[in-house]
Amino acid sequence: MSTSKSDPAMHSKTIVKALKRGIILYLLGFFLAIFGKLMGVIFDDKSLIEAFQTVRLLGVLQRIGIVFIISSIIFLKFSNKAIFRIFISILAIYWALMTFVPVPGIGYANMEKETNLAAWIDRAILTESHTWASAKTWDPEGVLSTLPAIGTCLFGILVGVWMRRKDIDATKVAWLFTAGIAAIILGLLWDLQFPINKSLWTSSYVLYAGGLASVGLALCFWLIDVQGYKKITTPFVVYGVNAITVFFLAGLMPRVLNLIKINNTDGTKTALLEKFYTTFYTPYFSPVNASLVWAITYVLGFYVLLYIMYKKNIIIKV
């Protein structure tokens, strides 16, 4: 956010922009979720109503959109000290809810996959038809766990505010590194009572992951901006300037390839993605290495596309 926090007249316009961006992000995620179902409606005569009745409502892009909107409003409307207090309050409230509130139908608070409070809320609000297809009874980007995800964004905002200070670079790096290490230690200590868990986005995970990110940022800032090692950044910049674009395409491509069916000699059909993988990877590598090589190929393949876009200064903004 580049808008001055001392300029309330610009807040409304900025919030409208944040709303538009958040909604677009949500709709992109929703499109990925319903894409396969819509293709089933078009090519397999499946029901359009059923497609919408069983589509996943939340996901990575959807969460980013929701968190972006809420965090933008908090950033604009509250002081930096108030943002820090909100951040701490979010972590404490989520911990208390997950640790002490009895789960309806279970009778006690717990951290099990299908019986914790977050899972119960997902089923109650989203229903099992609209949760993560791999689980059906809970969602890793669910309703309640979006609360600490907002905390993660506020952590980033506070780091960004710190990096904009006019202190000398060495002071910035030293304090950011110290804060990062402190967050890691606090996260590990909290893990003893409230386990670090990404799927539940636990408060200890927020601190631990935020701490690691802060240490990484401090190191990168020192090496790249202070010491001037900029040549090593090109691959990351290539991906970074079109991050949402490549995330969306990386999610869309396997969905498209799975729709294309290849006829086998025995009369059966195999999805093009599976056929490609079993032809060029599994015969030559162990299962683990085949998966690794495929992942590397996937990343490098998109890098070629993104590099061309980068050289032509094509940046798709959301």
C-alpha positions, 0 to 999 in steps of 0.5 A: 500500500503506497497510500499515506496513512495520514491521508484519509481522503485517499482511504476510500479510493484505496479500499475500493481498489483493494476490494476490486483486487481481492474480488478478482483474486477470489474469482480466479481461485473460484474459476480454478475450483469449478473449471473441471466441473464446467468442462464436465457440463460441456463435454459430458452432459453433467448438471450445471446445478450439481457443478455449483452445488459441489464446488469448493468455495475457499482455496489459496487464491480465495484466501489471499483475496479475503485476507488482502481486503481485510488487512488493507482496511486494517492498515489504512484505519489503524496506527502501527501500534494498533496493528501490532495489538490486533496481530497479537490479539488474533493469535491469542483469540485463535489459540483460545478458540482452538484450545478451550472451546468445546466442539459441538458433537464432540464435547471437548476441544481438540486438534484432530483433523476432522473433529477440531473446531475449525473443521466443525465450522467448515462443515457447518458454514461451507458444508461438506459439498463445498470443502476441500475435495481431498478431505470433504470434512475440513478445508486447509483454507477454511473459515476459522483458519482465515483469522490467523492468516490475516495475522500472517499478513499483518506480520508482513505489514509490520515488517514492511513498515519497519523496512520503510524507516529511515534508519541506516541499512545495518540497523534495519537488518540487525533489528529485522534479523533479531525480530525474526529469530525471536518470532522463530523461538516464540513459535517453537516454544508455543509449539509445545502447547499449540503445535505448528500446523500449516493446515490449521494455520496455528498461531505458533505457525504464524510466528514460526513461518513469519520469523523464518521469512523475516530472517530470509528477508534480512539476509536478502536485503543485506546481500542484494540491496546493501552489498549489491549482489543483484545478478543472482536475483533475475530468476526470482524477479522473473517469477515475482513480477508475474507471481499470480499469473504463474500460480493461476496457470500452474493450477490451470494447466494440469486441469486442462491436460487431465481433460485431454484423453489419449486412446490406449491399445487396449481400448481404455483412455488415459489423461494426457498428463498421466500419459506424459508422466508415465512415458517420460518420467516413471520408466527412467526414475524411481517414484520419488525422483520421477516426481522431483524431476517432473516438478523441476521440469514444471518450474523450468517450463514456466520459467521459459514462458515468464522469462519471455514475458519479462524480457518483453515487459509483459506484467499481468497485474491483478 
